[in-house]
Amino acid sequence: MTERIGVIGGGIVGIALARALSLRGMGEVTVLEKEGRLAAHQTGHNSGVVHAGLYYAPGSLKARLCAAGRAATREFCLDKGLPYREVGKLVVAVDESELPALAEIERRSTVNQVPDLRRLEGIAALREIEPHVNGVAALHSPRTAAVDYVAITEAMAMDVRRAGGTILLDTEVTRIRAEGDARVIVTTSAGQDLAFDRLIACAGLQSDVVGVMAGADASPRILPFRGEYWTLRADRSDLVNGMIYPVPDPRFPFLGVHFTRGVYDQVHVGPNAVPALAREGYGWSRVSLKDTWESMRWPGAGPLARKHWRMGLDEIAGSLVKPVYFDRARRFIPELRRSDLAAKEGSGVRAQAWGRDGALLDDFAIDQIGRVTVLRNAPSPAATSSMAIADHVIEHVLSSGR
């Protein structure tokens, strides 16, 4: 008898899983997406970077799946005729105080076998890659690329449909319950009950909510962080050839403000990282009292605030005051003028998982509850890694019989 498999979430990870299951002939696949289109949230609100794996702890799921995912994404884009531009990334130490952290990134990159990585010393070497940059040393990753993740998601969805799978839009999951040991019943916002032999939740910003529905622990909880992007004026976009990134502060899971040339040649400046006032809060005006209250009363809120309050205030200042944001960006390109930041193009919201102790989870995390699999934490580089995450879930979670 054909197994019925439900996938909650129509972002790039959910669709990659549905595609892998369908192409392997593992069952009758149905995707449940609460929005009226695919890739409506994290997938459709990022800068389109295909990461090469510089930052991630060697041996972590992020490190392993990013490498495999980059290769799979490149192959998929070439096969489907989708744009894939290896514009390269320069990770820049602006001054000598950042050299130890740059050395640690170089060590991780070497262990992670980041392709064609080079260490550059001195401003002249840096400006051979980025003529307008400022810094004392850098790592150059020429294989870091730019893509259109929405187009990739839609192309994978076509594969799902061609293989006989079903994608249901405007279908929000409101309840999950087990029916014995063999079936999972999902109730939708339309009041419909759907029965599956297996259920996989890739719910992103709602992953903890769906996890609790399935009977998982409430921890880790999702703390939404908004990242806001400015764009460079078109007549000043020649200040950036590819991508210019800072040396990240290892205490935080965010990379800091950077310059990113996208697949369609626009140059983003950002993002910052400010707490969002709603799970899907793409601006300060989008407020959910329920989401905010639930974050504030979470046991991890106090420890997190005590540890990172200064960083939080700095990020909020950068969001609300353009000169603060500009000053951070100008450290890397001294020729940058405030008027070069044309407009805030938009923002994305990152689903950051955090525990009861206030710790922010760094690696991908997956829970198994009976016949339900829940991706609890899948932040960047989840888009890069989406096809590799799908393979990992199938080969190491579903096939293990856990």
RATA-V380155 format. One record per residue. N is the residue number from 1. RES is the residue in one small letter. PSI is psi in radians with two decimals (* if undefined). OMEGA is omega as a letter, one per 20 degrees, with the letter a starting at -180 (* if undefined). Layout:
n | res | psi | omega
N | RES | PSI | OMEGA
N | RES | PSI | OMEGA
This chain:
n | res | psi | omega
1 | m | 2.36 | a
2 | t | 2.30 | r
3 | e | 2.39 | r
4 | r | 2.16 | a
5 | i | 2.18 | r
6 | g | 2.45 | r
7 | v | 2.07 | r
8 | i | 2.08 | r
9 | g | 2.14 | a
10 | g | 0.54 | r
11 | g | -3.05 | a
12 | i | -0.59 | a
13 | v | -0.78 | r
14 | g | -0.74 | a
15 | i | -0.63 | r
16 | a | -0.70 | r
17 | l | -0.79 | r
18 | a | -0.71 | r
19 | r | -0.83 | a
20 | a | -0.74 | r
21 | l | -0.74 | a
22 | s | -0.80 | a
23 | l | -0.47 | r
24 | r | -0.06 | r
25 | g | 0.64 | a
26 | m | -0.19 | r
27 | g | -3.05 | r
28 | e | 1.93 | a
29 | v | 2.32 | r
30 | t | 2.18 | r
31 | v | 2.33 | r
32 | l | 1.99 | a
33 | e | 2.20 | a
34 | k | -0.38 | r
35 | e | 3.00 | r
36 | g | 0.05 | r
37 | r | 2.85 | r
38 | l | 2.82 | r
39 | a | 0.65 | a
40 | a | -0.34 | a
41 | h | -1.91 | a
42 | q | -0.72 | a
43 | t | -0.67 | a
44 | g | 0.12 | a
45 | h | 0.55 | r
46 | n | -3.14 | a
47 | s | 0.06 | r
48 | g | 0.48 | a
49 | v | 2.33 | r
50 | v | 1.86 | a
51 | h | 2.58 | a
52 | a | -0.16 | r
53 | g | 0.54 | a
54 | l | -0.66 | a
55 | y | -0.28 | a
56 | y | 2.53 | a
57 | a | 2.20 | r
58 | p | 2.36 | a
59 | g | -0.22 | r
60 | s | 2.82 | r
61 | l | -0.69 | r
62 | k | -0.83 | a
63 | a | -0.81 | a
64 | r | -0.78 | a
65 | l | -0.45 | r
66 | c | -0.78 | a
67 | a | -0.83 | r
68 | a | -0.66 | a
69 | g | -0.66 | r
70 | r | -0.82 | a
71 | a | -0.73 | a
72 | a | -0.68 | r
73 | t | -0.75 | r
74 | r | -0.83 | a
75 | e | -0.73 | a
76 | f | -0.78 | a
77 | c | -0.74 | r
78 | l | -0.71 | a
79 | d | -0.65 | a
80 | k | -0.03 | a
81 | g | 0.49 | r
82 | l | 2.62 | a
83 | p | 2.37 | r
84 | y | 1.88 | a
85 | r | 2.02 | r
86 | e | 1.47 | a
87 | v | -0.31 | r
88 | g | 2.68 | r
89 | k | 2.39 | r
90 | l | 2.01 | r
91 | v | 1.99 | a
92 | v | 2.24 | r
93 | a | 1.95 | a
94 | v | -0.62 | r
95 | d | 3.08 | a
96 | e | -0.40 | r
97 | s | -0.36 | a
98 | e | -0.03 | a
99 | l | -0.70 | r
100 | p | -0.72 | r
101 | a | -0.63 | r
102 | l | -0.68 | r
103 | a | -0.64 | r
104 | e | -0.69 | r
105 | i | -0.69 | r
106 | e | -0.70 | r
107 | r | -0.83 | r
108 | r | -0.73 | a
109 | s | -0.68 | r
110 | t | -0.80 | r
111 | v | -0.66 | a
112 | n | -0.01 | r
113 | q | 0.81 | r
114 | v | 2.18 | a
115 | p | 2.32 | r
116 | d | 0.45 | r
117 | l | 2.44 | r
118 | r | 2.49 | r
119 | r | 2.30 | r
120 | l | 2.41 | a
121 | e | 2.30 | r
122 | g | 2.67 | a
123 | i | -0.60 | a
124 | a | -0.74 | a
125 | a | -0.69 | r
126 | l | -0.70 | a
127 | r | -0.15 | r
128 | e | -0.49 | r
129 | i | -0.85 | a
130 | e | 1.71 | a
131 | p | -0.30 | a
132 | h | 0.11 | a
133 | v | 2.77 | r
134 | n | 2.39 | r
135 | g | 2.99 | a
136 | v | -0.37 | r
137 | a | 2.86 | a
138 | a | 2.86 | r
139 | l | 2.31 | r
140 | h | 2.12 | r
141 | s | 1.62 | a
142 | p | -0.29 | a
143 | r | -0.03 | r
144 | t | 2.31 | a
145 | a | 2.98 | r
146 | a | 2.42 | a
147 | v | 3.11 | r
148 | d | 1.74 | a
149 | y | -0.47 | r
150 | v | -0.77 | r
151 | a | -0.67 | r
152 | i | -0.78 | r
153 | t | -0.78 | a
154 | e | -0.64 | r
155 | a | -0.68 | r
156 | m | -0.63 | r
157 | a | -0.63 | r
158 | m | -0.70 | r
159 | d | -0.68 | r
160 | v | -0.85 | a
161 | r | -0.72 | r
162 | r | -0.54 | a
163 | a | 0.07 | r
164 | g | 0.07 | r
165 | g | 2.87 | a
166 | t | 2.40 | r
167 | i | 2.04 | a
168 | l | 1.98 | r
169 | l | 2.91 | a
170 | d | 0.67 | a
171 | t | 1.61 | a
172 | e | 2.39 | r
173 | v | 2.19 | a
174 | t | -0.28 | a
175 | r | 2.50 | r
176 | i | 2.27 | r
177 | r | 2.51 | r
178 | a | 2.46 | r
179 | e | 1.59 | a
180 | g | -2.65 | a
181 | d | -0.01 | a
182 | a | -0.47 | a
183 | r | 2.72 | r
184 | v | 2.26 | r
185 | i | 2.21 | r
186 | v | 2.23 | r
187 | t | 2.33 | a
188 | t | 2.99 | a
189 | s | -0.34 | r
190 | a | 0.03 | r
191 | g | 0.17 | a
192 | q | 2.44 | r
193 | d | 2.22 | r
194 | l | 2.33 | a
195 | a | 2.34 | r
196 | f | 2.65 | r
197 | d | -0.54 | r
198 | r | 2.63 | r
199 | l | 2.32 | r
200 | i | 2.18 | a
201 | a | 2.09 | r
202 | c | 1.15 | a
203 | a | 0.06 | r
204 | g | -2.03 | a
205 | l | -0.30 | r
206 | q | 0.27 | a
207 | s | -0.60 | r
208 | d | -0.62 | r
209 | v | -0.82 | r
210 | v | -0.65 | r
211 | g | -0.78 | r
212 | v | -0.69 | r
213 | m | -0.64 | a
214 | a | -0.08 | r
215 | g | 0.17 | r
216 | a | 2.90 | r
217 | d | 2.67 | r
218 | a | -0.32 | r
219 | s | 2.39 | j
220 | p | 2.61 | r
221 | r | 2.71 | r
222 | i | 2.17 | r
223 | l | 1.97 | a
224 | p | 2.26 | r
225 | f | 2.25 | r
226 | r | 2.38 | r
227 | g | 2.14 | a
228 | e | 2.40 | a
229 | y | 2.37 | r
230 | w | 2.89 | r
231 | t | 2.56 | r
232 | l | 2.47 | r
233 | r | 2.48 | a
234 | a | -0.66 | a
235 | d | -0.03 | r
236 | r | 0.11 | a
237 | s | -0.23 | r
238 | d | -0.03 | r
239 | l | -0.32 | a
240 | v | 2.18 | r
241 | n | -0.80 | a
242 | g | -1.81 | r
243 | m | 2.37 | r
244 | i | 2.07 | a
245 | y | 2.62 | r
246 | p | 2.94 | r
247 | v | 2.02 | a
248 | p | 2.64 | r
249 | d | 2.06 | a
250 | p | -0.20 | r
251 | r | -0.30 | a
252 | f | 2.61 | r
253 | p | 0.33 | a
254 | f | 2.63 | a
255 | l | -0.32 | a
256 | g | 2.98 | a
257 | v | 2.32 | r
258 | h | 2.97 | a
259 | f | 2.27 | a
260 | t | 2.03 | r
261 | r | 2.12 | a
262 | g | 3.07 | a
263 | v | -0.40 | r
264 | y | 0.32 | r
265 | d | 0.00 | r
266 | q | 2.63 | r
267 | v | 2.04 | r
268 | h | 2.58 | r
269 | v | 2.00 | a
270 | g | -2.97 | j
271 | p | 2.92 | r
272 | n | -2.91 | r
273 | a | 1.74 | r
274 | v | 2.53 | r
275 | p | 2.24 | r
276 | a | 2.56 | a
277 | l | 0.16 | r
278 | a | 2.68 | r
279 | r | -0.59 | r
280 | e | 0.77 | a
281 | g | 1.62 | a
282 | y | 0.10 | r
283 | g | 2.90 | a
284 | w | -0.45 | a
285 | s | -0.24 | a
286 | r | 1.81 | a
287 | v | 2.30 | r
288 | s | 1.94 | r
289 | l | -0.61 | r
290 | k | -0.88 | a
291 | d | -0.74 | a
292 | t | -0.76 | a
293 | w | -0.73 | a
294 | e | -0.61 | r
295 | s | -0.72 | a
296 | m | -0.56 | a
297 | r | 0.00 | r
298 | w | 2.39 | a
299 | p | -0.48 | a
300 | g | -0.13 | a
301 | a | -0.79 | a
302 | g | -0.95 | r
303 | p | -0.68 | a
304 | l | -0.77 | a
305 | a | -0.74 | a
306 | r | -0.60 | a
307 | k | -0.63 | a
308 | h | 0.34 | a
309 | w | -0.67 | a
310 | r | -0.78 | r
311 | m | -0.71 | r
312 | g | -0.77 | r
313 | l | -0.69 | r
314 | d | -0.73 | a
315 | e | -0.68 | r
316 | i | -0.71 | r
317 | a | -0.72 | r
318 | g | -0.51 | r
319 | s | -0.73 | a
320 | l | -0.41 | a
321 | v | 1.88 | a
322 | k | -0.75 | a
323 | p | -0.57 | r
324 | v | -0.81 | r
325 | y | -0.78 | a
326 | f | -0.77 | a
327 | d | -0.64 | r
328 | r | -0.74 | a
329 | a | -0.64 | a
330 | r | -0.33 | r
331 | r | -0.56 | a
332 | f | -0.47 | r
333 | i | 1.61 | a
334 | p | -0.45 | a
335 | e | -0.16 | a
336 | l | 2.34 | r
337 | r | 2.64 | a
338 | r | -0.62 | a
339 | s | -0.22 | r
340 | d | -0.42 | r
341 | l | 1.68 | a
342 | a | -0.86 | a
343 | a | 2.74 | r
344 | k | 1.96 | a
345 | e | -0.53 | a
346 | g | -2.85 | r
347 | s | 2.83 | r
348 | g | 2.86 | r
349 | v | 2.17 | a
350 | r | 2.28 | r
351 | a | 1.62 | a
352 | q | 2.08 | r
353 | a | 2.45 | r
354 | w | 2.60 | a
355 | g | 3.12 | r
356 | r | -0.39 | r
357 | d | 0.03 | a
358 | g | -0.08 | a
359 | a | 2.38 | r
360 | l | 2.17 | a
361 | l | 2.39 | a
362 | d | -0.71 | a
363 | d | 2.87 | r
364 | f | 2.54 | a
365 | a | 2.38 | a
366 | i | 2.31 | r
367 | d | 2.58 | r
368 | q | 2.11 | r
369 | i | 1.72 | a
370 | g | -2.08 | a
371 | r | 0.28 | r
372 | v | 2.25 | r
373 | t | 2.26 | a
374 | v | 2.13 | r
375 | l | 1.91 | a
376 | r | -0.50 | a
377 | n | 2.00 | r
378 | a | 1.12 | r
379 | p | -3.02 | r
380 | s | 2.31 | j
381 | p | 0.92 | a
382 | a | -0.67 | r
383 | a | -0.83 | r
384 | t | -0.72 | a
385 | s | 0.04 | a
386 | s | -0.80 | a
387 | m | -0.59 | r
388 | a | -0.62 | r
389 | i | -0.75 | r
390 | a | -0.81 | r
391 | d | -0.72 | a
392 | h | -0.78 | a
393 | v | -0.76 | a
394 | i | -0.78 | a
395 | e | -0.53 | a
396 | h | -0.18 | r
397 | v | -1.05 | a
398 | l | -0.71 | a
399 | s | -0.19 | a
400 | s | -0.29 | a
401 | g | 0.27 | a
402 | r | * | *
